[in-house]
Amino acid sequence: MEEYAAYMLEPDGHIVQRVNIIRADEDTAKKRAQQLAEDCAVELWQDACKIAE
């Protein structure tokens, strides 16, 4: 299992909340981040690497 962090962002780019995502691979982590992105912008990170917006 890999650990990712999804950062939910306000329109001005400030972080509202961090959600830890533990998934088997990057694709399933992206799917979970997409679910979180229904209400706001989300960035998905693994350690210091941005995976997706």
N, C-alpha and C positions, 0 to 999 in steps of 0.2 A: 504494500500500500504506500502511496505517495501522499505527501501533505502539500496542500495549496492554500492560498489565502485569496479570498474574493473581497475586494474593497468596494463598497457601495459609495457612490459619489453624489454630491449635490451638483446642480447645474454649473456652479462656479468652480468645480473641481475639488472642493474640500471633502475629505473623507467623513462619511456619516457613521459607517459601521464596518467592522472587519468580521468576516465569517470564515472560519477554518473549514476546509473541505478536505476530507481524506477519501481518496478514491484509488482504484487499482491502476488507472492510467490517465493521461492527459485528456483524452477524448471524453471520458465520463466526467472529469472535472469541469470541462468546458460546458457540457450539457447542464450540469448543476448550476454553474454561473449564469447561463442563459435563463434559467428559471428565476434566479434572483433579479435579473435585469428587467423584469416586467415593469417595475415601478421606478427604476432609476438606472443611471449608468453604472457599469461594473467593470473593474479591472481584475483580471485573474493573474496571480503571481505564484511562482514557485521559487522560494528563496529570494534572490535578488534579480530574477529574470521575469520580465512581464511576458505572459503567455498569450493573453488575448484582452481585447476591450469589448 
